[in-house]
Amino acid sequence: MATFTPLPWQVAPWNDTSKTLVVSSGAGSGKSVWAFHRLNALMLKYPGALGLVLRKARQHLRNSSIPMLESITGPHVRHQSSNNRFQYPNGSRIVYGGMFDQKQREALRSIAGENDSGVDFVVMEEGSTFSADDYEEVMGRLRGKAAPWRQVVVITNPDSDQHWICQRFINPHLAGRLDKAAVYMPRCEDNPTLDVDYLDSLRSLTGVRRARLYEGRWVRAEGTVYDTWLPEKHVISAFDIPDDWQRFRVIDQGYVNPRVCLWIAVDGDGKAYVYREIYKTKQLAKDFAKQIIQYTRREKITATICDHDAEERAVYTEAGIDTVRARKDVSVGIQAMQKRISEDRLFWFRGCLVEVDEELRREHKPWSTVQEFDCYVWKRNTDGTITKEEPEKKNDHGMDALRYFVMHFDRDAYKPSPGAKTLGATATQYTEKRKKAGLAVF
């Protein structure tokens, strides 16, 4: 078992027995290591205790949380990966899981109901990815009796000042009202073991990502292009998509920059729901195509809209993915996106990213399209004022893909700008051509 010597800031929350404990800080403060060492200590102190470690999507645990728990718990604790748990000799156990969909939720409910014992201690990692309903459900499972107290620990980087965690816990804390939860807000500099180069990389960030990941502030970017996008409204819990809804895929090319594929379902009223996402760097088109087919399975796709690169589109065609050229009229496309968002006709399934790109995470860059919304901002004039005429050409890979979809689906409502290229063959024409050739349609 790994030994642990707490940093000065970690002592007070270690001893805090509040029912809800929130640790909000930028990157590198040591909050996750603290949380897992503390949970391990509680399992050892209270025989028969049940601890939960949660990420929004269970699959996001495997590259960080699970290896960290393995190194902390040591050889006397059995990691039963088939049961998603760590079993202690004294009868305590740590179970890990997610709340992405109904299946993952049901798995957690069954665990919490084993022997009618309830849960004693919970760690919700990357708390900003959870909804208020997720938190309420977890609190409802907090019925354990192994210890004289129970607790949910929410570990999070800051997000928008409109996020439910900020509104519910951070703002009351800053106003001096501490009745809702115990809140701790350490800074990066509070971790003296932090690598100097890593700290410098945080200081070199700009805009909203610097404010959140280095300064630890809950803020929204100034000059955001899609300023009516509200995560608490537009990021929703996943649901089963009816078979008769249209489904689309949208691809934005990349290699050093992220290569993005979004799966989007559209209901009978034209409301669009992003239900799956790949957001990945350093991936060749041929490997990306295999991954797209793997995750699409047997779903019927109406059209796959794609960035213009002819060579890479040919790779997709060879793999059995016919594509429609994206309409790349930026100004009109942004207006179309703004209209959809303001009318509440574009939604996102929470936790739909299939895999986190750990290199992007390490570099403190957006690693999903949802994270781009707060970073996608208008260019500034030389005097620093915002233009609202042209967005900055960065943090826009998922933004471009979304714009391609909106301009494809809503194309009849928007005329191309003068000189803009028109679309080629329609998705139906592509599909029919492939069917006549006796080829599979994905």
C-alpha positions in Angstrom: 0.0 0.0 0.0 1.3 3.5 -0.9 2.0 5.8 2.0 0.5 9.3 2.0 1.7 12.5 3.5 -0.9 15.2 3.1 -0.1 18.6 1.7 -1.0 21.5 4.1 -4.2 22.2 2.2 -5.3 18.6 2.4 -5.4 18.3 6.2 -8.7 20.1 6.8 -10.8 18.3 4.2 -9.2 15.0 5.3 -10.8 15.5 8.7 -14.1 17.0 7.4 -17.2 14.9 8.0 -19.7 17.1 6.2 -22.3 15.1 4.3 -21.2 16.8 1.0 -17.6 17.9 0.5 -16.6 19.8 -2.7 -13.0 20.2 -3.8 -12.8 22.6 -6.7 -9.5 23.6 -8.1 -7.5 24.0 -11.3 -5.2 21.2 -12.6 -2.4 19.8 -10.5 -3.6 20.7 -7.0 -3.5 17.0 -5.9 -7.3 16.7 -5.2 -7.8 13.2 -6.9 -4.8 11.6 -5.1 -6.0 13.1 -1.9 -9.6 11.7 -2.5 -8.4 8.2 -3.3 -6.0 7.9 -0.4 -8.7 9.2 2.0 -11.2 6.7 0.6 -8.7 3.9 1.1 -8.1 5.0 4.7 -11.8 5.0 5.4 -12.2 1.5 4.0 -9.5 0.3 6.3 -10.8 2.2 9.4 -14.5 1.0 9.0 -14.8 -2.7 8.4 -17.7 -3.6 6.0 -17.9 -0.1 4.6 -19.0 0.4 1.0 -17.3 3.1 -1.1 -18.2 4.2 -4.6 -15.9 5.9 -7.1 -17.9 7.4 -10.0 -17.2 9.0 -13.4 -20.0 10.1 -15.6 -19.1 7.3 -18.0 -17.6 4.1 -16.5 -15.2 3.6 -19.3 -13.4 6.8 -18.5 -12.2 5.3 -15.2 -9.8 2.8 -16.8 -6.9 5.1 -17.8 -6.6 7.1 -14.6 -8.8 6.3 -11.6 -8.4 2.5 -11.6 -4.6 2.5 -12.0 -4.4 5.1 -9.2 -6.6 3.0 -6.9 -4.5 -0.1 -7.7 -1.3 1.7 -6.6 -2.9 3.1 -3.5 -4.7 0.0 -2.1 -1.8 -2.4 -2.4 -1.5 -6.2 -2.8 -3.7 -7.0 0.3 -6.7 -5.6 -1.5 -8.1 -7.7 -4.3 -9.1 -5.9 -7.5 -12.0 -7.9 -8.9 -12.2 -6.2 -12.3 -15.0 -8.5 -13.5 -17.1 -7.1 -10.7 -15.8 -3.6 -10.9 -14.6 -3.6 -7.3 -11.8 -3.6 -4.8 -12.3 -6.1 -2.0 -10.7 -5.6 1.4 -9.8 -8.3 4.0 -12.0 -6.6 6.6 -15.1 -6.8 4.4 -15.0 -3.3 3.0 -15.1 -2.7 -0.7 -14.8 0.1 -3.2 -17.0 -0.3 -6.2 -16.5 1.9 -9.3 -19.0 2.7 -12.1 -20.7 5.4 -14.1 -24.1 7.1 -14.6 -24.0 7.5 -18.4 -27.0 5.5 -19.2 -29.8 3.4 -17.7 -27.6 0.3 -17.7 -24.9 1.9 -15.7 -27.3 3.5 -13.3 -29.1 0.1 -12.7 -25.7 -1.5 -12.0 -25.0 1.1 -9.3 -28.5 0.7 -7.8 -28.0 -3.0 -7.5 -24.6 -2.5 -5.8 -26.0 0.0 -3.4 -28.8 -2.4 -2.5 -26.6 -5.4 -1.8 -27.6 -6.7 1.7 -29.6 -3.5 2.1 -26.5 -1.9 3.4 -26.5 1.3 1.4 -23.4 3.4 0.6 -21.0 4.9 3.1 -18.6 7.1 1.1 -18.7 8.3 -2.5 -16.1 10.1 -4.7 -17.6 11.7 -7.8 -14.6 12.5 -10.0 -14.8 15.2 -12.7 -17.8 16.5 -10.9 -18.7 19.0 -13.6 -19.6 16.2 -16.0 -22.5 15.1 -13.6 -25.9 16.5 -13.5 -27.8 17.8 -10.5 -30.0 14.7 -10.8 -27.0 12.4 -10.7 -25.9 14.0 -7.5 -29.4 13.7 -6.0 -29.5 10.0 -6.9 -26.2 9.4 -5.3 -27.2 11.2 -2.1 -30.3 9.0 -2.0 -28.1 5.9 -1.8 -26.1 7.3 1.1 -27.5 5.0 3.7 -24.5 3.0 5.0 -24.0 2.2 8.6 -20.4 1.0 8.7 -19.3 4.4 10.0 -20.9 7.0 12.3 -21.1 9.4 9.3 -21.6 9.3 5.5 -20.2 11.5 2.8 -20.2 12.4 -0.9 -17.0 14.0 -2.1 -17.2 16.0 -5.4 -13.9 16.5 -7.1 -14.0 19.0 -9.9 -12.2 21.5 -12.1 -14.2 24.8 -12.5 -16.6 25.1 -15.3 -19.1 27.9 -16.3 -20.4 30.2 -13.5 -23.9 29.0 -14.6 -23.1 25.3 -13.8 -25.2 23.7 -11.1 -22.2 23.0 -8.9 -21.2 26.7 -9.0 -24.8 27.9 -8.3 -25.4 25.3 -5.6 -22.1 25.1 -3.8 -19.4 27.6 -4.9 -21.4 30.8 -4.9 -22.9 30.2 -1.5 -19.4 29.4 -0.2 -17.9 32.6 -1.6 -20.8 34.5 -0.1 -20.0 33.1 3.3 -23.0 30.8 3.5 -21.6 27.3 4.2 -24.8 25.4 5.1 -25.0 23.6 1.7 -21.6 21.8 1.7 -18.0 22.0 2.9 -16.1 23.6 0.0 -12.3 23.7 -0.5 -10.7 25.6 -3.3 -6.9 25.0 -3.4 -4.7 26.5 -6.0 -2.0 24.9 -8.2 0.7 26.6 -6.1 -0.7 24.8 -3.0 1.0 21.7 -4.3 4.8 22.2 -3.8 5.5 18.8 -5.5 4.1 20.0 -8.8 6.6 19.8 -11.7 7.9 23.3 -12.6 7.3 22.7 -16.4 3.8 21.5 -15.7 3.1 24.6 -13.7 4.5 26.8 -16.4 2.3 25.1 -18.9 -0.7 26.0 -16.8 0.4 29.6 -16.5 0.9 29.8 -20.3 -2.8 29.0 -20.9 -5.0 31.8 -22.1 -8.6 32.9 -21.9 -11.2 30.8 -20.1 -9.0 27.7 -19.9 -6.4 29.7 -17.9 -9.1 31.1 -15.7 -10.4 27.6 -14.9 -7.3 25.4 -15.0 -4.7 27.7 -13.5 -6.7 30.4 -11.5 -9.4 27.9 -10.4 -12.3 30.3 -11.3 -15.8 29.4 -12.4 -16.2 31.6 -15.4 -17.7 31.8 -18.9 -15.5 33.0 -21.7 -16.0 36.6 -22.9 -17.0 36.8 -26.5 -18.3 33.3 -26.8 -19.8 32.7 -30.3 -22.6 30.5 -29.0 -23.6 32.5 -26.0 -27.0 31.0 -25.7 -25.6 27.5 -25.2 -26.3 26.4 -21.6 -24.9 23.1 -20.5 -27.5 22.7 -17.7 -30.2 23.0 -20.4 -28.6 21.6 -23.6 -26.6 18.7 -22.1 -29.1 16.0 -21.2 -29.2 12.5 -19.9 -29.1 9.8 -22.6 -32.3 8.0 -23.7 -33.2 5.2 -26.1 -33.5 6.7 -29.6 -36.6 5.6 -31.5 -35.9 3.5 -34.6 -37.8 5.9 -36.9 -35.6 8.9 -36.1 -33.1 10.0 -38.8 -29.5 9.4 -37.8 -26.5 11.3 -39.3 -22.7 11.2 -38.9 -20.5 14.3 -39.3 -16.7 14.2 -39.7 -14.1 16.9 -39.3 -10.7 15.9 -40.5 -7.5 16.2 -38.4 -4.4 14.5 -37.2 -2.3 16.8 -35.0 -5.6 18.6 -34.3 -8.5 16.3 -33.2 -10.3 14.3 -35.8 -14.0 14.4 -34.9 -17.0 12.2 -35.7 -20.4 13.1 -34.2 -23.5 10.8 -34.4 -26.7 12.9 -34.4 -30.3 11.8 -34.2 -33.2 14.0 -35.3 -36.7 13.6 -34.1 -39.9 14.3 -36.1 -39.9 18.0 -35.1 -36.3 18.5 -36.3 -34.7 18.6 -32.9 -31.2 17.2 -33.1 -29.4 15.1 -30.4 -25.7 14.3 -30.4 -25.6 10.8 -29.0 -22.1 9.6 -29.7 -18.7 11.3 -30.3 -15.1 10.4 -31.2 -12.6 13.2 -30.5 -9.1 11.9 -31.2 -5.7 13.1 -32.3 -2.9 11.2 -34.1 -5.3 8.8 -35.9 -5.1 8.0 -39.6 -8.3 8.2 -41.7 -8.3 4.4 -42.3 -8.2 3.7 -38.5 -10.8 6.3 -37.9 -13.1 4.7 -40.5 -12.8 1.3 -38.7 -13.7 3.0 -35.4 -16.7 4.7 -36.9 -18.0 1.4 -38.4 -17.3 -0.3 -35.1 -19.4 2.1 -33.1 -22.1 2.6 -35.7 -22.9 -1.2 -35.6 -26.2 -1.8 -37.4 -27.6 1.7 -37.1 -29.2 3.0 -40.3 -27.4 6.3 -41.2 -29.2 8.8 -43.4 -26.0 10.6 -44.4 -22.4 11.1 -43.4 -21.4 14.7 -43.9 -17.6 15.2 -44.2 -14.9 17.9 -44.5 -13.7 18.4 -48.1 -10.3 16.6 -48.2 -10.7 14.4 -51.2 -7.9 12.0 -50.4 -9.3 11.2 -46.9 -12.9 11.0 -48.2 -11.7 8.4 -50.6 -10.3 6.4 -47.6 -13.8 6.5 -46.0 -15.4 5.4 -49.3 -13.0 2.4 -49.5 -14.0 1.4 -46.0 -17.6 1.5 -47.0 -18.6 4.9 -45.6 -20.0 7.1 -48.4 -19.8 10.8 -47.6 -21.5 14.0 -48.5 -19.3 17.1 -48.9 -19.9 19.6 -46.1 -21.2 23.0 -46.8 -18.5 25.2 -45.2 -20.1 28.6 -45.3 -18.8 29.8 -41.9 -20.8 33.0 -41.4 -24.2 31.5 -42.5 -23.4 28.3 -40.6 -22.8 30.2 -37.3 -26.1 32.0 -37.7 -27.8 28.7 -38.3 -26.2 27.2 -35.2 -27.1 30.2 -33.1 -30.7 29.9 -34.2 -30.9 26.2 -33.4 -29.4 26.7 -29.9 -31.5 29.7 -29.0 -34.6 27.8 -30.1 -33.6 24.7 -28.0 -33.3 22.5 -31.1 -29.8 21.1 -30.4 -29.0 18.8 -27.5 -26.1 16.7 -26.3 -26.2 13.3 -24.5 -24.1 13.7 -21.4 -21.1 11.4 -21.4 -21.4 10.3 -25.0 -17.6 10.6 -25.7 -16.4 7.0 -26.5 -12.8 7.6 -25.2 -10.8 10.4 -23.7 -7.7 11.5 -25.6 -5.3 11.5 -22.7 -2.7 13.6 -24.6 -5.2 16.4 -25.0 -6.1 16.2 -21.4 -2.4 16.4 -20.3 -2.0 19.4 -22.6 -5.0 21.1 -21.0 -6.8 21.3 -24.4 -10.5 20.6 -25.0 -11.0 16.8 -25.3 -14.6 16.9 -26.4 -16.8 19.1 -28.4 -18.9 20.2 -25.4 -15.7 21.7 -23.9 -15.2 23.8 -27.1 -18.4 25.8 -26.6 -16.8 27.9 -23.9 -13.5 28.3 -25.8 -15.0 29.1 -29.3 -14.8 32.9 -29.3 -14.9 35.8 -31.7 -11.7 37.4 -32.9 -10.8 40.7 -31.3 -9.9 44.0 -33.0 -6.4 45.5 -32.5 -7.9 47.6 -29.7 -9.1 44.5 -27.9 -12.8 44.9 -28.6 -14.7 41.9 -29.9 -15.6 41.8 -33.6 -18.5 39.4 -33.7 -17.7 39.0 -37.4 -15.2 36.1 -37.5 -14.4 33.5 -34.9 -10.8 32.6 -33.8 -9.5 29.7 -35.8 -8.9 27.4 -32.8 -10.9 25.2 -30.4 -13.2 24.6 -33.4 -13.0 21.0 -34.5 -16.2 19.8 -33.0 -17.7 23.3 -33.7 -17.0 22.8 -37.4 -18.6 19.3 -37.4 -21.7 20.6 -35.8 -21.9 23.5 -38.3 -21.6 21.0 -41.2 -24.6 19.1 -39.8 -26.8 22.1 -39.3 -26.0 23.5 -42.8 -26.8 20.0 -44.3 -30.0 19.4 -42.4 -31.3 23.0 -42.5 -29.8 23.7 -45.9 -33.2 24.7 -47.5 -33.5 27.5 -45.0 -30.1 29.1 -45.8 -28.9 30.2 -49.2 -25.1 30.0 -49.8 -23.1 33.2 -49.6 -22.0 34.7 -52.9 -19.2 32.5 -54.4 -19.8 29.6 -51.9 -19.6 26.1 -53.4 -22.8 24.1 -53.5 -23.3 20.6 -52.3 -22.7 17.7 -54.6 -24.8 14.6 -54.7 -27.3 14.1 -51.9 -27.0 11.4 -49.3 -29.9 9.5 -50.9 -28.1 9.5 -54.3 -25.0 8.1 -52.6 -26.9 5.4 -50.8 -28.9 4.3 -53.8 -25.7 4.2 -55.9 -24.0 1.9 -53.3 -27.1 -0.3 -53.0 -27.2 -0.8 -56.8 -23.5 -1.9 -56.7 -24.4 -4.5 -54.1 -22.2 -2.8 -51.5 -23.0 -2.4 -47.8 -24.4 0.9 -46.5 -23.3 1.9 -43.1 
